[in-house]
């Protein structure tokens, strides 16, 4: 009895379900992720920090009224 002119198309259906959410399982046979060596990153972070600090001190505003130039210099230094 399908169709727009049939009275059963608009009746409510009540159903009872038993749903279970299973915990995620680790795939079998695959290796776990290796740990990253972050000791090399310390030197890179220090170089980045000193370089960024040097660039930001060069962009100090001299008290001008235009704000676009210092913001664009800051954006370029951070980028």
Secondary structure, DSSP 8 states (H G I E B T S, - for coil): --STT-GGGG-----------------TT---------HHHHHHHHHHHHHHHHHHHHT---S-S--HHHHHHHHHHH-
